[in-house]
């Protein structure tokens, strides 16, 4: 009789990786969920992914290959074309005495092994690796969408542009090799990595693609032959965004709606001319990620202050900060809180980033004279209760915003300044009278986004004298508090950070603050007076986040550019 293959649960118990009770519990779970036992044990946290992989390899009686530890030479990669590794979902690892070692999810699949041996004219030695590691290795060594580019390079004619459809699905790519299929893979990868932007950058001898993840740009691995399809890629994006494909000298902006699973994504497309072709930035907006006030990361005190202000019948609330600091998310969180049947809400934006049900939203269009100022004047005739002005950029818009507040409207808007007190100085520089600011504005809110320590590789960090100096406290003041850092893992792309959180600075227009504004105080003096009155600065908020184990001091100093 043939020898019975040992089951994965038995092997895990034999290696003392799980107990018999844990195995029994996992088997009971399997009866309910019908999942693979290995996946259930992994989900329950009894073992690590590597331990399961090693046991699967033992069960199959083959070697286990941890691809993340391998540095695969280019000559090995060249043995199997991109379209073959993607089709069979395999990865060449090394060459050992004219034997090609190949990582496979099913290393016992003799049909795949035979096909590979015919292709490479070498003997194949198959080893086990899990599907995710193989996929990551293919992406790392061959580049994203390499099989598509490889097929198009071998085609006799340029790839045809696929016809644009409303809310086009990008997760059902199919087998056709086209520039449309390649673009879908680029967007899908960005969505899976939770990127906010895709940067397509032409240079003399290459075409780079970078993703912005948690505020930091990371280069995507793409085939070098992609440079030959630069114009075709741009044309495909323009067709999707209904832009003029013949115009290559002027900047262009457009919008695309795509669908991934049950999620609709809005893509904001911007083209700019460069010496080597058009550069493209695609911003990815997911309306399902809109946050309410309780999810913005506000402290209890700040949330109480903001809730008090947004429930007032009139006044201006300015949110300040550089581009990409989350101002729009905060504003939409406020609007969502106020969006009830009893209120009329109107916004004027450039662009309209998220479409909110129940809110009238206006997109400015300078080419036909629809500016913020003109739109604001029209909005007032629509009898709104709450208004949002995307950004105050000039004196006319600023004055109309203030006057709208004084005539009984609650108005939200943004300013590009480094801190809350800088908002006052910015308005005065525009030409707004100090008395108008103190009469109309309720508060200035400055904010930044800080990266959070990855929860998967988080561990206590050493508290050196330099760290204490950065924190601005002594060891006695630190007491029993700990600080943490991320060591880097596959979940956070070895950065030690995963996700972001906002920190805030609330400059409330109290009587002492109003008094020194009217006296012509500088932004530094205004800030000092507000701190004297109890304002917590961005740096203070950042330090608290460090002491709560949310982020690191290095990240706070990167984001909050002020003297500690």
C-alpha positions as CSV (number, residue, x, y, z in Angstrom):
1,X,0.0,0.0,0.0
2,X,1.2,3.5,-0.8
3,X,2.4,5.6,2.2
4,X,-0.2,8.0,3.4
5,X,0.9,11.6,3.2
6,X,1.0,13.3,6.6
7,X,-1.6,16.0,7.1
8,X,-0.6,19.6,7.8
9,X,-2.1,19.6,11.2
10,X,-0.2,16.5,12.2
11,X,3.1,18.0,11.1
12,X,2.4,21.2,13.0
13,X,1.7,19.3,16.2
14,X,4.7,17.0,15.6
15,X,6.9,20.1,15.4
16,X,5.3,21.6,18.5
17,X,4.1,24.6,16.6
18,X,0.6,24.1,17.7
19,X,-1.1,22.0,20.4
20,X,-3.6,19.2,19.9
21,X,-6.3,21.4,21.4
22,X,-5.5,24.2,18.9
23,X,-5.6,21.7,16.0
24,X,-9.0,20.4,17.2
25,X,-10.4,24.0,17.4
26,X,-9.1,24.7,13.9
27,X,-10.7,21.5,12.6
28,X,-14.0,22.6,14.1
29,X,-13.6,26.0,12.3
30,X,-12.9,24.2,9.1
31,X,-16.2,22.3,9.3
32,X,-18.0,25.7,9.4
33,X,-16.0,27.8,6.9
34,X,-14.7,25.0,4.5
35,X,-11.4,26.8,4.3
36,X,-8.0,25.2,3.9
37,X,-6.8,24.1,7.4
38,X,-3.5,25.9,6.9
39,X,-5.2,29.2,6.3
40,X,-7.4,28.8,9.3
41,X,-4.4,28.1,11.6
42,X,-2.7,31.1,10.1
43,X,-5.7,33.3,10.6
44,X,-6.0,32.2,14.2
45,X,-2.5,33.4,14.8
46,X,-1.1,30.0,16.0
47,X,1.8,30.1,13.5
48,X,3.5,32.4,11.1
49,X,3.3,32.4,7.4
50,X,6.8,31.1,7.1
51,X,6.1,28.2,9.5
52,X,3.1,27.2,7.5
53,X,5.0,27.4,4.2
54,X,7.8,25.2,5.7
55,X,5.2,22.6,6.8
56,X,3.5,22.6,3.4
57,X,6.8,21.9,1.8
58,X,7.4,19.1,4.2
59,X,4.0,17.7,3.5
60,X,4.7,17.8,-0.3
61,X,8.2,16.4,0.4
62,X,9.9,19.2,-1.5
63,X,12.3,22.0,-0.5
64,X,10.8,25.3,0.8
65,X,12.1,28.5,-0.8
66,X,11.6,31.8,1.0
67,X,11.8,34.1,-2.0
68,X,12.2,37.3,0.1
69,X,15.6,36.1,1.2
70,X,16.8,35.5,-2.4
71,X,18.8,37.8,-4.6
72,X,18.1,36.4,-8.0
73,X,20.7,37.1,-10.7
74,X,19.6,38.7,-14.0
75,X,20.8,35.7,-16.0
76,X,18.4,33.4,-14.1
77,X,15.5,35.8,-14.7
78,X,16.4,35.8,-18.4
79,X,15.8,32.0,-18.6
80,X,12.0,32.3,-18.4
81,X,10.1,35.1,-20.2
82,X,7.7,37.4,-18.3
83,X,4.6,36.0,-20.0
84,X,5.5,32.4,-19.0
85,X,6.1,33.2,-15.3
86,X,2.8,35.0,-15.2
87,X,1.0,32.3,-17.1
88,X,2.2,29.5,-14.9
89,X,2.7,31.6,-11.8
90,X,6.3,30.4,-11.2
91,X,9.6,32.1,-10.4
92,X,13.1,31.1,-11.5
93,X,15.4,31.1,-8.4
94,X,18.8,29.9,-9.3
95,X,20.9,27.6,-11.6
96,X,22.7,24.7,-9.9
97,X,24.9,22.6,-12.2
98,X,22.7,23.1,-15.3
99,X,19.5,22.5,-13.3
100,X,17.1,25.5,-13.1
101,X,15.5,25.8,-9.7
102,X,11.9,27.1,-10.0
103,X,9.6,28.2,-7.2
104,X,6.0,27.0,-7.6
105,X,2.8,27.0,-5.6
106,X,2.3,23.4,-6.7
107,X,5.8,21.9,-7.2
108,X,4.3,18.5,-8.0
109,X,2.6,19.7,-11.2
110,X,4.4,17.5,-13.7
111,X,2.7,19.2,-16.7
112,X,4.1,22.6,-15.8
113,X,7.5,21.2,-15.1
114,X,7.5,19.4,-18.5
115,X,6.5,22.6,-20.3
116,X,9.2,24.6,-18.6
117,X,11.8,22.0,-19.4
118,X,10.9,22.2,-23.1
119,X,11.1,25.9,-23.0
120,X,14.4,26.4,-21.2
121,X,16.1,23.2,-22.5
122,X,17.2,22.5,-18.9
123,X,16.2,20.1,-16.2
124,X,13.8,21.8,-13.7
125,X,14.0,21.3,-9.9
126,X,10.8,22.6,-8.4
127,X,10.6,24.0,-4.9
128,X,7.6,25.3,-2.9
129,X,6.8,29.0,-2.3
130,X,3.5,30.6,-1.5
131,X,1.4,32.4,-4.1
132,X,1.9,35.9,-2.6
133,X,5.7,35.6,-2.4
134,X,5.8,34.4,-6.1
135,X,3.6,37.3,-7.2
136,X,5.8,39.9,-5.3
137,X,9.0,38.3,-6.8
138,X,7.6,38.5,-10.3
139,X,6.7,42.2,-9.7
140,X,10.2,42.9,-8.2
141,X,12.3,41.2,-10.9
142,X,10.2,41.5,-14.0
143,X,8.3,44.7,-13.3
144,X,4.5,45.4,-13.1
145,X,2.7,44.3,-16.2
146,X,5.9,43.0,-17.8
147,X,4.1,40.2,-19.8
148,X,1.8,42.8,-21.3
149,X,4.7,45.0,-22.5
150,X,6.7,42.0,-23.7
151,X,3.7,40.8,-25.8
152,X,3.2,44.3,-27.3
153,X,6.9,44.6,-28.1
154,X,6.6,41.4,-30.1
155,X,3.4,42.5,-31.9
156,X,3.6,43.8,-35.5
157,X,1.4,46.8,-34.9
158,X,0.8,49.3,-32.2
159,X,-1.8,48.2,-29.6
160,X,-5.3,49.4,-30.2
161,X,-6.9,51.7,-27.6
162,X,-9.8,50.2,-25.8
163,X,-13.1,52.1,-25.9
164,X,-13.8,54.1,-22.8
165,X,-16.8,53.1,-20.8
166,X,-18.4,54.7,-17.7
167,X,-17.2,53.2,-14.5
168,X,-14.9,50.8,-16.4
169,X,-13.9,47.7,-14.5
170,X,-10.1,47.5,-14.0
171,X,-10.0,44.3,-12.0
172,X,-11.2,42.1,-14.9
173,X,-8.1,42.6,-17.1
174,X,-8.4,39.5,-19.3
175,X,-5.7,38.0,-21.4
176,X,-5.4,40.6,-24.2
177,X,-2.1,42.4,-24.3
178,X,-2.9,46.1,-24.8
179,X,-1.8,49.4,-23.3
180,X,-5.3,49.5,-21.7
181,X,-4.6,46.2,-19.9
182,X,-1.3,47.5,-18.7
183,X,-2.8,50.8,-17.5
184,X,-5.5,48.8,-15.6
185,X,-2.7,46.9,-13.8
186,X,-1.0,50.1,-12.8
187,X,-4.2,51.5,-11.4
188,X,-5.2,48.2,-9.7
189,X,-1.7,47.9,-8.1
190,X,-2.0,51.5,-6.8
191,X,-5.4,50.8,-5.3
192,X,-4.2,47.5,-3.6
193,X,-1.2,49.4,-2.1
194,X,-3.5,52.2,-0.9
195,X,-1.7,54.8,-3.0
196,X,-3.2,58.3,-3.3
197,X,-1.4,59.3,-6.5
198,X,0.3,57.7,-9.5
199,X,3.1,59.7,-11.1
200,X,4.1,58.9,-14.7
201,X,7.3,60.7,-15.4
202,X,9.1,60.8,-18.8
203,X,12.8,61.2,-19.0
204,X,15.3,61.0,-21.9
205,X,15.8,57.2,-21.9
206,X,13.1,55.9,-19.5
207,X,9.6,56.2,-18.3
208,X,9.2,56.1,-14.5
209,X,6.1,55.3,-12.5
210,X,5.9,56.2,-8.9
211,X,3.2,55.7,-6.3
212,X,2.5,58.1,-3.3
213,X,1.8,55.9,-0.3
214,X,1.3,57.5,3.1
215,X,2.6,60.7,1.7
216,X,5.9,59.2,0.5
217,X,6.8,58.4,-3.2
218,X,7.9,54.8,-4.0
219,X,9.1,53.8,-7.4
220,X,7.2,51.0,-9.1
221,X,9.2,48.3,-10.9
222,X,8.1,48.5,-14.6
223,X,9.8,47.0,-17.7
224,X,12.4,49.2,-19.4
225,X,10.6,48.7,-22.7
226,X,7.7,50.7,-21.3
227,X,9.4,53.9,-22.7
228,X,8.4,52.8,-26.2
229,X,4.7,53.0,-25.3
230,X,4.8,56.5,-23.6
231,X,2.6,58.2,-26.2
232,X,0.2,55.2,-26.4
233,X,-0.1,55.2,-22.5
234,X,-0.8,59.0,-22.5
235,X,-3.4,58.6,-25.3
236,X,-5.2,55.8,-23.4
237,X,-5.4,57.9,-20.3
238,X,-6.7,60.9,-22.3
239,X,-9.3,58.7,-24.1
240,X,-10.6,57.5,-20.6
241,X,-10.7,61.1,-19.3
242,X,-12.3,62.5,-22.5
243,X,-9.3,64.8,-23.2
244,X,-7.9,66.0,-26.5
245,X,-5.3,63.4,-27.5
246,X,-3.8,65.7,-30.1
247,X,-2.9,68.4,-27.6
248,X,0.6,67.9,-26.2
249,X,1.8,71.5,-25.6
250,X,-0.7,72.7,-22.9
251,X,-1.6,71.3,-19.4
252,X,-4.8,69.4,-19.3
253,X,-7.1,68.1,-16.5
254,X,-9.7,65.4,-16.6
255,X,-11.6,62.9,-14.6
256,X,-12.1,59.1,-14.9
257,X,-14.5,56.8,-13.1
258,X,-13.4,53.2,-12.7
259,X,-14.7,50.3,-10.6
260,X,-12.8,47.7,-8.5
261,X,-15.0,45.0,-7.1
262,X,-17.9,46.9,-5.5
263,X,-15.8,50.1,-5.1
264,X,-16.1,53.1,-7.4
265,X,-12.9,55.1,-7.7
266,X,-12.7,58.7,-9.0
267,X,-9.4,59.3,-10.8
268,X,-8.3,62.9,-11.3
269,X,-5.9,63.2,-14.2
270,X,-3.4,66.0,-14.8
271,X,-1.1,66.4,-17.8
272,X,1.9,68.8,-18.0
273,X,4.3,69.3,-20.9
274,X,8.0,68.4,-20.2
275,X,11.1,68.4,-22.4
276,X,10.7,64.6,-22.9
277,X,6.9,64.3,-23.3
278,X,3.9,64.8,-21.1
279,X,4.1,64.0,-17.4
280,X,1.0,62.6,-15.8
281,X,-0.4,62.5,-12.3
282,X,-3.4,60.4,-11.5
283,X,-5.0,61.1,-8.1
284,X,-7.1,58.2,-6.7
285,X,-10.2,59.2,-4.7
286,X,-12.3,56.7,-2.9
287,X,-15.5,58.1,-1.5
288,X,-15.9,55.1,0.8
289,X,-12.9,56.4,2.7
290,X,-14.6,59.7,3.7
291,X,-14.3,60.1,7.5
292,X,-16.7,61.5,10.0
293,X,-15.5,63.7,12.9
294,X,-14.9,60.9,15.3
295,X,-12.6,59.2,12.8
296,X,-10.4,62.2,12.0
297,X,-8.0,61.6,14.9
298,X,-9.0,64.7,16.9
299,X,-8.4,64.7,20.6
300,X,-11.5,64.7,22.8
301,X,-11.0,68.4,23.6
302,X,-10.4,69.4,20.0
303,X,-13.4,67.4,18.8
304,X,-15.6,69.2,21.4
305,X,-14.3,72.6,20.2
306,X,-14.9,71.8,16.6
307,X,-18.4,70.3,17.3
308,X,-19.2,73.5,19.1
309,X,-18.1,75.7,16.2
310,X,-19.8,73.7,13.4
311,X,-23.1,73.8,15.3
312,X,-23.0,77.7,15.4
313,X,-25.4,79.4,12.9
314,X,-22.7,81.6,11.4
315,X,-18.9,82.2,11.4
316,X,-15.9,81.2,9.3
317,X,-13.8,78.2,10.0
318,X,-10.5,78.1,8.2
319,X,-8.5,74.9,7.8
320,X,-4.8,75.6,7.0
321,X,-1.8,73.5,5.9
322,X,0.2,72.6,2.8
323,X,-1.1,70.5,-0.1
324,X,-1.7,66.9,0.9
325,X,-2.2,67.6,4.6
326,X,-5.7,66.3,4.7
327,X,-7.6,69.7,4.7
328,X,-10.3,68.5,2.3
329,X,-10.9,65.3,4.3
330,X,-11.5,67.4,7.4
331,X,-13.8,69.8,5.6
332,X,-15.9,66.9,4.2
333,X,-16.0,65.4,7.6
334,X,-17.5,68.6,8.9
335,X,-20.0,68.8,6.0
336,X,-21.1,65.2,6.5
337,X,-21.9,66.0,10.1
338,X,-24.0,69.0,9.1
339,X,-25.7,67.3,6.0
340,X,-29.2,66.9,7.3
341,X,-32.6,67.3,5.7
342,X,-33.1,70.7,7.5
343,X,-30.0,72.4,6.1
344,X,-29.0,73.7,2.7
345,X,-25.3,73.0,2.0
346,X,-23.5,74.4,-1.1
347,X,-19.8,74.1,-1.9
348,X,-17.6,75.7,-4.6
349,X,-14.5,73.8,-5.3
350,X,-11.5,73.3,-7.6
351,X,-11.9,70.5,-8.3
352,X,-15.0,68.8,-6.7
353,X,-13.1,66.0,-5.1
354,X,-15.9,63.9,-3.7
355,X,-19.6,64.0,-4.7
356,X,-21.8,64.0,-1.6
357,X,-25.4,63.2,-1.7
358,X,-27.6,66.0,-0.5
359,X,-25.0,68.8,-1.0
360,X,-25.0,71.1,-4.0
361,X,-21.4,71.3,-5.4
362,X,-20.1,73.8,-7.9
363,X,-16.9,73.3,-9.9
364,X,-15.1,76.5,-10.8
365,X,-14.3,77.1,-14.4
366,X,-12.0,80.1,-15.0
367,X,-12.2,79.7,-18.8
368,X,-15.8,80.9,-18.7
369,X,-15.3,83.4,-15.9
370,X,-16.7,81.1,-13.1
371,X,-14.2,82.0,-10.3
372,X,-14.5,81.4,-6.5
373,X,-15.7,85.0,-6.1
374,X,-18.3,84.8,-8.8
375,X,-19.6,81.5,-7.6
376,X,-19.7,82.8,-4.0
377,X,-22.0,85.7,-5.1
378,X,-24.3,83.3,-6.8
379,X,-24.3,80.9,-3.9
380,X,-25.7,83.6,-1.6
381,X,-28.8,83.9,-3.8
382,X,-29.5,80.2,-3.2
383,X,-30.3,80.7,0.5
384,X,-27.7,78.3,1.9
385,X,-27.3,77.5,5.6
386,X,-23.7,76.2,5.3
387,X,-21.2,77.1,2.6
388,X,-17.8,75.7,1.7
389,X,-15.2,77.6,-0.3
390,X,-12.5,75.3,-1.6
391,X,-9.7,77.9,-1.1
392,X,-9.4,81.6,-0.4
393,X,-6.9,82.8,-2.9
394,X,-7.6,86.5,-3.3
395,X,-8.9,89.6,-1.6
396,X,-12.3,89.5,-3.3
397,X,-13.0,85.9,-2.3
398,X,-11.8,86.6,1.2
399,X,-14.1,89.6,1.7
400,X,-17.2,87.8,0.3
401,X,-16.5,84.9,2.6
402,X,-16.3,87.1,5.6
403,X,-19.4,89.1,4.6
404,X,-21.3,85.9,4.1
405,X,-20.5,84.9,7.7
406,X,-21.6,88.3,9.0
407,X,-25.0,87.9,7.2
408,X,-25.8,84.6,9.0
409,X,-24.0,81.8,7.2
410,X,-21.6,79.2,8.4
411,X,-18.6,79.1,6.0
412,X,-15.8,76.6,5.7
413,X,-12.7,77.3,3.7
414,X,-8.9,76.6,3.4
415,X,-5.7,78.6,3.4
416,X,-2.2,77.5,2.5
417,X,-0.2,78.4,5.6
418,X,2.3,76.6,7.8
419,X,0.3,77.0,11.1
420,X,-2.9,78.4,12.4
421,X,-1.6,81.8,13.3
422,X,-0.2,82.1,9.8
423,X,-3.8,82.1,8.5
424,X,-4.3,85.5,10.1
425,X,-1.1,86.9,8.5
426,X,-2.1,85.4,5.1
427,X,-5.5,87.2,5.2
428,X,-4.0,90.5,6.2
429,X,-1.4,90.2,3.4
430,X,-4.3,89.7,1.0
431,X,-5.7,93.0,2.1
432,X,-8.4,91.8,4.5
433,X,-8.9,94.3,7.4
434,X,-8.1,93.0,10.9
435,X,-11.5,94.0,12.2
436,X,-13.2,91.9,9.6
437,X,-11.1,88.9,10.6
438,X,-11.9,89.2,14.3
439,X,-15.6,89.8,13.6
440,X,-16.1,86.9,11.2
441,X,-13.7,84.1,11.9
442,X,-14.4,81.6,14.7
443,X,-11.1,79.7,14.5
444,X,-8.1,78.7,12.4
445,X,-7.3,75.0,12.3
446,X,-3.8,73.9,11.1
447,X,-3.2,70.2,10.4
448,X,-0.7,67.7,9.2
449,X,-0.7,64.0,8.4
450,X,1.8,61.9,10.2
451,X,2.7,58.3,9.4
452,X,1.7,55.7,12.0
453,X,4.0,53.0,13.3
454,X,3.3,49.7,11.6
455,X,1.3,47.5,14.1
456,X,2.8,44.3,12.6
457,X,6.5,45.2,13.4
458,X,6.0,47.7,16.2
459,X,8.5,47.3,19.1
460,X,9.9,49.5,22.0
461,X,12.6,51.9,20.9
462,X,15.7,52.9,22.8
463,X,15.3,56.3,24.5
464,X,18.6,58.0,24.1
465,X,19.6,61.5,25.2
466,X,19.1,62.7,21.7
467,X,15.6,61.4,21.7
468,X,14.9,63.1,25.0
469,X,16.3,66.3,23.6
470,X,14.0,66.0,20.6
471,X,11.0,65.4,22.9
472,X,12.0,68.3,25.0
473,X,11.6,66.4,28.3
474,X,13.8,64.8,30.9
475,X,13.9,61.2,31.9
476,X,12.1,62.1,35.1
477,X,9.3,63.7,33.2
478,X,9.1,60.7,30.8
479,X,8.6,58.4,33.8
480,X,7.3,55.0,32.8
481,X,6.2,56.1,29.3
482,X,7.6,54.2,26.3
483,X,8.3,55.1,22.8
484,X,8.1,52.8,19.8
485,X,9.4,52.2,16.3
486,X,8.7,49.9,13.4
487,X,11.5,47.6,12.4
488,X,10.1,47.1,8.8
489,X,8.1,44.2,7.4
490,X,6.3,43.0,4.3
491,X,3.1,44.8,5.5
492,X,4.7,48.2,5.5
493,X,7.1,47.7,2.6
494,X,10.1,47.7,5.1
495,X,9.4,51.3,6.1
496,X,8.2,50.7,9.7
497,X,5.1,52.9,9.0
498,X,1.6,51.9,7.9
499,X,-1.3,54.3,7.5
500,X,-1.6,58.0,8.5
501,X,-3.3,60.1,11.2
502,X,-3.9,63.8,11.4
503,X,-2.6,66.1,14.1
504,X,-4.3,69.5,14.7
505,X,-3.7,73.0,16.0
506,X,-6.7,75.0,17.0
507,X,-6.4,78.8,17.1
508,X,-9.7,79.9,18.7
509,X,-10.5,83.6,18.3
510,X,-10.6,84.4,21.9
511,X,-10.8,88.0,23.2
512,X,-7.1,88.2,24.0
513,X,-6.2,86.9,20.5
514,X,-8.6,89.3,18.9
515,X,-7.1,92.2,20.8
516,X,-3.6,91.7,19.6
517,X,-4.7,91.1,16.0
518,X,-6.4,94.4,16.1
519,X,-3.2,95.9,17.5
520,X,-1.2,94.6,14.5
521,X,0.6,91.7,16.1
522,X,2.8,89.4,14.0
523,X,1.9,85.7,13.5
524,X,4.5,84.7,16.1
525,X,3.0,87.0,18.7
526,X,-0.5,85.7,17.9
527,X,0.7,82.2,18.3
528,X,2.4,83.0,21.6
529,X,-0.7,84.6,22.9
530,X,-2.8,81.6,21.9
531,X,-0.4,79.2,23.5
532,X,-0.5,81.3,26.7
533,X,-4.3,80.8,26.5
534,X,-4.0,77.0,26.3
535,X,-3.5,76.3,22.6
536,X,-1.8,73.0,21.8
537,X,0.6,73.4,18.9
538,X,1.2,70.9,16.1
539,X,4.5,70.0,17.7
540,X,2.7,69.4,21.1
541,X,0.2,67.2,19.3
542,X,3.0,65.3,17.6
543,X,4.9,64.8,20.9
544,X,1.7,63.4,22.4
545,X,1.3,61.0,19.4
546,X,4.9,59.8,20.0
547,X,4.3,59.2,23.7
548,X,1.1,57.3,22.9
549,X,3.1,55.0,20.6
550,X,1.3,56.2,17.5
551,X,4.4,57.6,15.6
552,X,8.1,58.3,15.9
553,X,9.9,61.6,16.8
554,X,11.6,61.4,13.4
555,X,8.3,61.4,11.6
556,X,7.0,64.4,13.7
557,X,10.1,66.4,13.0
558,X,9.8,65.5,9.2
559,X,6.2,66.8,9.1
560,X,6.2,69.7,11.6
561,X,8.8,72.1,10.4
562,X,9.2,74.3,13.4
563,X,11.6,74.7,16.3
564,X,10.9,72.2,19.1
